[in-house]
Amino acid sequence: MSSRFDRRNFAKIFAAGLGAAALAPLHAQAPKKVKIGVSTLAWNVSPTSTENFEQSLKDISELGYSGFETVSPMIEALDANGALGKLMEKYRISMKAGYLGTNVTDPAVRKDNVAKAISVGKLIKKYGGTYCVVAVNGRRGPGRGPSAPDTFNFGEHRTDIVAALNEYGMALTDLGLGVGLHQHTGTVVETRDEVYATMEAVNTKYMKFAPDVGQLQKGGADAAKVVKDFASITTHMHLKDYSNGKYMAGYCPLGMGFVDLESILNTLEAAGNNPDVMYELDRGNAPMSARDTAEFGKAYLMRLGYKFPMA
């Protein structure tokens, strides 16, 4: 895949993908229940980029996705200056979830992390969100980049990881939010075995599964198999494709990689949990605009039988 993933071929594939939006679905299917929104990460939003955030909401709304998810620093910054509610009203778009980074390996900071989770959870609810996506800390330590040796021993930290996730899950569930673990490459829950060991040990009354399927694939797992195994507790998802190409940290628009997205979505439809699924794409070294990638994703989803607008 990566050998043909240059800018010229990317543009050709992109044009073909948008044309597919006018085609009938790949095959006859029952009406879809799962709603698909977008993570604002696809627009490289940050707490210092309000304009970028506004553009993301405008594009997501105009394309007819169900809503958006954004990171907790953005929620906090735009709540503090009074902009978040105004932007949501302007573009008639709903916030589905917030994304929260936590530490799960250091018990000394857990009390502060619980307080932070509660604070962020209250803001998510304030703006109509129903879910908190819980991400965990890095596995290589502060100041150590992805090229540093990976010496993390999951077994030594498993008890703390599980205990911390349970506490964060209980605190957020008490607020009336859905909560799920978001595994990620480079974090202390990265590999297939780490995902299974964690999700089989946490109290799933409080902490569900909110995977990033592109990250699962990049981390060496069969993402479709993992989602199928945890379908009953998968209550949120980042829908991302992975090609191992040279752009966007190896990720790519939906349908251009080798994540079995159709199988994953079929699993979610059959499970009946109706999770909010968030299309997402890392923007590093991107050969096309954020809106273009979201249009491509929409075309792919329409071929699978999803109807737009989804609100």
Residue, then its C-alpha position, 0 to 999 in steps of 0.5 A: m500500500s505504501s509504495r503507491f501512497d504518494r501525492r499524485n496517486f493520493a489525489k487520483i484515489f481521492a477523486a475516485g473515492l468522492g465519485a463513489a459517493a454517488l454510487a449505490p451501497l456496495h450491497a443491500q444492507a439493513p438500515k444503519k443505526v450507528k451514528i458517525g461523528v468526527s474527532t477534531l484532531a483531524w483539523n489539528v486543533s489545539p487550545t491556542s487555535t480557536e480559528n482552526f477549531e471553528q473551521s472543524l465545526k463548520d466542515i463537520s456540520e456541512l458534511g452532515y456528520s452526527g457531531f464532534e469530539t474534542v480534547s479536554p484542553m480545548i473544552e476548557a479553553l473555549d468554556a473559559n472564554g465563552a466561545l464553545g456554546k456560541l460555536m456549537e449554536k452557530y454551526r448547529i452541531s452537538m458535542k458527543a464526547g470529550y477526550l481526557g488524558t490520565n495517568v494510570t501508573d503513578p498512584a501518587v497522582r491518582k487523587d488529582n487525576v480523579a478531580k481532573a476527570i470530574s472537572v472535565g466530565k462536568l464540562i462535557k455534560k454542560y455542553g450536551g456530551t454523553y461520553c468521556v474517552v479516557a486515554v492513558n499515559g506514555r510508556r517511555g516516560p517524560g521527555r523520551g520520544p518514540s525512538a527511545p527504547d521501550t523498556f516498559n514492563f506492563g506486568e509490573h504496572r497492571t495492578d495500578i493501571v486497572a485500579a486507576l481506570n476503575e477509579y476514573g470510570m466510577a467518578l465519571t459514571d457517577l456524573g452520568l457519563g459513559v466512559g471507556l478506555h482508549q488504547h493508543t500506540g506509545t502508551v502503557v496500553e498499546t499491544r494486543d496482549e495489554v489491551y486484553a489483559t486490561m479489559e479483562a481485569v477492569n470493572t466493566k460496569y464503570m470502564k467500557f472499551a473505546p478503542d481507536v481501531g487504526q491504533l490497534q492495527k498499528g500496534g500489531a493487533d487485528a483490529a476487527k478481531v479485537v472489536k469483535d471480542f469486546a463488542s458487548i462493552t465497546t461503547h465508543m470508537h475512533l474510526k481510523d484506517y492505517s496504511n503504513g504509508k509515509y503520510m499522517a503517521g501511517y494513517c490514511p482516509l477511510g477505505m485506503g488502508f488495511v483495517d477491516l472497517e466494514s467488518i468493524l462497523n458490522t460488528l457494532e451494528a450487530a452488537g446493538n450498543n449504538p456507540d458514537v463512532m468518531y472518524e479520526l485522522d492524524r494530520g502530520n505531513a498530510p497531502m490533502s486538507a482536513r475537509d477533503t479527508a472527511e469528504f473521502g470518509k463520507a464517500y466511503l461510509m455512504r458506500l457501506g450504506y450510511k446515510f448523511p446527514m446523520a444528526 
